[in-house]
Amino acid sequence: FDLVCSDQWKQPFTSTACFLGILVGSFISGQLSDRFGRKPVFFATMAVQTIFSFCQAFSPSWTVFTILIFFNGLGQISNYVSGFVLGTEILTGDVRVIFSSMGVCLGFAIGYMILPLIAFFLRDWKSLSLAISLPGVLYIPLWWLIPESPRWLLSQGRVEEAEAIVRKAAKTNRVEAPTVIFKDYRAHDYDMHPQEHLNVISLVKTQSVRSTTVILCLVWFSLSIGYYGLSLNTSRLHANPYISCFISAAVEVPAYMFCWLTLKYFPRRLSVICILLLGGVSLYLIQLVPETLSELAVALEMLGKLVITNGTSLMYAYTAELYPTVLRNTAEGVCITVSRIGSCLAPFLLQLRESFEYLPYIILGTLAVGSAFAALFLPESFGKPLSQSIQQMQKRESMKCPCITRKEHLKPVVHLESRL
């Protein structure tokens, strides 16, 4: 579109438009998914991403292209979040851990690595838009293979539908299902108020839930601005931009493998704190490296990206584990929305290098270390069942700050034993 001279500002704004779409999608997709179900929102937003990505190839002007890329970003993050939560709620135990780390995030990293390869052979941006939109068509048959989340169905009082899904899974796995699977749910309040729907306001109504939400948003923001700040700062990795992009993507593969080990063997809160501290310290140390050891500076930067990528992947699972089914996707969406504010600010943060070369690293390191101390007050979810209600979430133990904590009177809650 000849974006030069007076139109040069449109180049970074195009990326910002995509990030804004991701921000909006993060906010609305969680609430839609908690209201209408994981599966419908997942496939609907997948269609949005595919259609608008395909239409980008035929954009007659920069304005149309920017509008289309906004909705492309909206659809992309929406199906990512709803699909992640859907898998988290369907799967259990070690399989859930593998899905949350290796399954979702490693798939993202592989796609990230393939992108520069496709771009190398398809130098025309229109051909590239068409190429990256076609895989969306492959998802159509999955509508008949992927079930709705039984946990979400139970939270809506639709016990029979949830039982039908579990019975079908048992039959597929050649396991005999009991006559009554969710008898506890039939006898308690889950059936009595099936039409009660919580929203984003529920995340800040009570002190314990509000504190968890605020701290998670801070951690998400720090990790996101760090991730995108380091991802966009790849120019000194290699003279060839395609190779630079590939190296930046390849670093994420071991990060997601470490995430799998972290989720499987270590407590969530301690893992997040250690990741933030290691990432922050590695970024602080860059300014102390002599100019003659530029390779060491690059190594520290890549170490920072590795641990921050690990932390970002971990936070998807950690956030989903902390919130109850009726709020899980909404909470995930709100946290990701806040994180996208960080991604929008990342390109501008890198511009601070003109004032002081190491200022971006100092800011990113400070945010990481500050978030690590805030994470001390998060509840632990390692080895615990997923919550079904706000009351169960409030029962989780966490470190208390005497300056800001006040007693909350919780209603008695019955912990139901679910086979999910």
N, C-alpha and C positions, 0 to 999 in steps of 0.2 A: 504493500500500500504506500510505498515511498515515504516512510515515517522518518524524515530527516528535517534538519533546520528547525523551523518553527513547530513542526509536528513531532519532534523527537521525544517530547514528553509522553507521547502516546505509547511508546514501547514499554516502559515499566508499568504504565497504567493498565495495559492489557493483562499482565500477570496479576496486578492488583484486583482486576475485575474477576478473575478466576478465584482468587482467594476470598473475595467478598461473597461469591456464590457458595463457596465451601463454608464460610461463616454462617450464612443464612440457612443453608442446608443442615448444618450441624444443629442449629437451634430448633428448626421445625420438624425435622425427621424423627427426633426422639419422641416428641409429643404425639405425632401422628402414629408412630409405631406402638406406643403405649395405648393409644385410643382405638386404633383399627386393626392392630395385629402386626406381628413381625413380617410374616410372609407377604401379604399384599403390598406393604410399603417397600420391601426389598425389591420385588419384581417391578413395581411401578416406577421406582426411581432408577432402576437399571435401564428401563425403557427410555426414561428421560435422558440419561447420559448417552445412550446409544444414538438416539434420534438427533439430539443437538450436536453431538460430535460429528455425525454424518453430514448434517446441514452446514457445518462450518466450512466444509470443502467447497461449498458453492456460495460463499459470502460475497456479495457484490461490493461491499465497502467495509472500512475499518469499524464503523459504528455497528453494523450488523454482526460482524465477527465478534466484537466485544460483548454484545448482548448474548450471543450464542454461547460464548465461552463461560459467561456468568452462570447460565443454566446448566452447562456441562459440569462445572464445579459443584453446583448444587446437587445434581443427581449423583455424582461420583461419591461424595462423602456420605450422602444419605443411604445409598445401598451398602456402603462399607460398614457404617455403624449398625444398621438394622440387621445386616447379614452376620456381623460379629456377635451381636446379642442373641440372635436366633440360634446360632451354633453353640454359644455358651449355655443356653438354657436347655437345649436338646441333649447335649453330650454331658457325660459325667466323668469324674475321677481323672485318671491319667489321660484319657482321650480328650477331655476338655482342655487340659494343659497343653497338649500337643497342638490342638486346633488354635488355641489362643496365641500361641507363639509361632510354631513352625508352619502351621497351616495357613493362617491369614497373612501374617507379616512376612514370612519367607516368600510366599507367592507374590506379595507386593515388591519385594527386593528383586526377584527374578524378572518381573515385568519391567522394573526400573533399569535393570542391566540390559534387557533386550531392546529397550527404547533407543539408545544411541546407535545400536546395530541397524535397526530399521531406518533410522534417520540418515545413517551413512549411505544406504543404498537408495533411499527415496529422498533426494535433496529438495524436492518440491513439497511445500507445506500442505498443499491440497491433497496430494497422494498420501502424505503421512496422516492427515485427518481421516481419510477413508480407511486406511489400514488399521488404525487404532480403534475404529468404531465397529468393525466387522466382528470381533470376538463377542460382542454383546448379543449377537444373534444365537450364539451357542448356548446361551442361558435359557432359551425358551423351553426346551424339553424338561428342564429341571423343575418347572412348575408342578409336574406330575410326580416328581420324585422326592421333593423336599416337603416335609409336613410343617404345619403351624407349630409354634412352641406350646407344648402341653402346659408348661408353667403359666404362660399368658392366658391360656384358655381357662385354667383353674382360677386365676385371679379375676376372671370375668364371670365366674360361676358356671361355666360351660363344661361340667364334669364329664358328661357322656362323650363329648367330642375328644376330650383329653384321653379318656379311657380307650376309645377306639384307636387312637394313634399308638398308644402304648401296646395294645393288643396286636396291632399290625406289626409293630417292631418285634414283639415277642415271637410272633409266628415266623417272621423272616429269619430270626436267629434260632428258630427251633427250640424255643423255651416256652413252657406252659405258664400262662398268666393266671393269677388267682381269680376267683369269681368276682370279688369286689377289690378294686385296686386302690381307690382313693376314698375309703369309707370315712376317714377323719374329716375330709373336706365336706362330706355330705352333712356332717353333724355340727359344723361350726359356722362362723360368720361369713365364710367365703361364698356360701350360697345365699346367705341372707341379704347381702347387699351387692349383687352382681353389677348394678348400674352405677356404683360409686366410682368416679374417675378422678384421680389426682392429676395435678398439673405442675407447672414449674414453680408456682408459689409454695407448693408443699416442700420444696427443697430448703426453704428459709423460715418455715413456720416455727419450728422448735429449735432450741439452742444447740442440741447435740447434732441434729441433721444439718443445721446451718453451719456450724463449725467445720464439719466434715466437708461440706460443699465448698466453702470458702478456701480451705487449705488445698483441696484437690484442684480447684481452679488455678490457684497460685502455682502449684507444681506443674500442671498441664501447660500453663503460660510459659514458664521458664524452660521446660523441655522443648516446646514448639519453637520458640524464638531461637533457642540454641540449635535445634535440628535444622531449621531452614537457613539460619545465618551461616552455619558451617556448610550446608549443602550448596548454597549459592556462591560460596567463597571457594570455588574449585579451580580458579584460574592458574594458580601456581602449582597444581598437581602435575600438569603436563601441558606442553605447548599445543597439542591437538585437543580441541574442545570435546570431541567424541570420546577420546580416551580418558579425559578428565572426568566426564560424566560417568563413564563406566567404572572408574576407580572409586568414585564417590558412592556409587551403587554397590559395588562389590564389598565395601567395608560393612555394609548392613547385613550381609549373609552371616558372618560369625556373630554379629550382634544379636540376631534373632536366635541363633543356636544357643548362645549364652542365656538368652531370655528363657528358653525352654528349660534349661537346667535350673535357672533361678526360680521359676514358677514351680518346678517339681520338688525342689529340695529345701528352699529357704523361705523364711517369713517375708511377707510382702513389705511391711513397713520398714524393716531393717534393710531390705534390698533396695528400696527406693532411696533411703537415706544414704547408703553407701555409694549408689550410682551417682547421685547428685554431688556428693562430696568429691568423688574421684573425677567427675567431669569438670567441676568447678576448679579444682586444683590444677588439673592438666592445662586448662585454658589460662590460668594465672601464670603458670610457669613459662608460657610462650614468650612473654616479654623479657624474660631473663636469659634467653638463649642468644649467644653471640651470632652476629650476621654470618660468620664463617661456617656456622653449623645450621644452615637452612634446612637440611634434611631432618634434623632433630625437631625443629619447629613444626615441620609438616607432620612428623610422626606424632607429636603431642596433639596437634590439631585433629588428626585422624583418630587418636585414642579418645579425644573428647567426643568426636562424633559417634564412635563405636558405643561408648557407654550411654550417651544421650539417646541414641537410637534404641538401645536396650531398654532404657527407662521408659521411652515413649511406648514401646510395645508392651511392657509390663503394666503400664497405667491403664491400658484398655481392659485387661483382665482384672486388675485390682479395683478399678472403679465399678465394674459390673458386679463384683463380688460384695461390695460394701452396701449396695442399695437393694431394696426389695423389688420383687417382680413388677409391682404396679408403678414403680418409679424408675426402673433400671434404665430403660432407653432414654427417658427424659433427662436423667442425670448425666448419662453418657453424652447426650447431645449438648447439654449446657456446658459441660467441661470442655468438649471439643470446640464449641463455639468460642469460648474464652481463649483456647489455645490458638485458634485461627486469627485472633487479634494479634498474637505474637508473630504468626507467620506473615501477616500484612505489614508489620513493623520491621521485620528482618531486613528487607532490601534497604530501608532507610537507615537502619542501624549500621550497615556496612559502609554507608557514606561517611560515617564519622571517622573513617581512616584518614580522610583528608586533613582532619585537625590533629589527630594523634594516631599513629599506625596501630597501636595496640589497644586503643580505647574500646572497640567492639568486644575484644576478648575479656577485658576487665569487667565490662557490664554483664556479659554472659556468665562469667565466673561468679560474680557477686549474686546474680539472680539464682544460680544453681545452689550456692552455699546457703543463702537465705532460705530457699525453699526446703533444703535438707533439714534445717532446724524446725521449720514449721511442720514438716512431715512427722516429727516426733509425737504430735498430738492426734495423729490419725488412728482409727481402730485397726486391729489386726483381723485378717480374714483367712489366713492360711489354715487349711485343714478343717474349716467350718462349713456347714451347709449354707446354701444361699437363702437369704431372708425372703419371706413371703409378705411381710407387713412392716409398716413403720415401727410398730412396737418391738418387733424382733430386731430391727436395725438398731434401735436405741439401746437395746440390751448389750450390744457389743462393747467390750472393754477397750478403753483407750486412756492414754496419759492425760491427766487433767491439769490445766493451768489455773491456779487458785485465783488469779487476778480477774479472769474473765468467765469462770465457770460458776454456774448457779445450779441448785438442785432442781431437777424436773420430776414431777410426779407422774409416773407412767402407769397406765392402766394395766391390769394383769393380762398376761398373754399366754396362750397355750401353744407350745411348740409342737407342731404337727410333724409326724414322721411321714415323709413322702418317699416313694420309690423312684423318683426322678434322680 
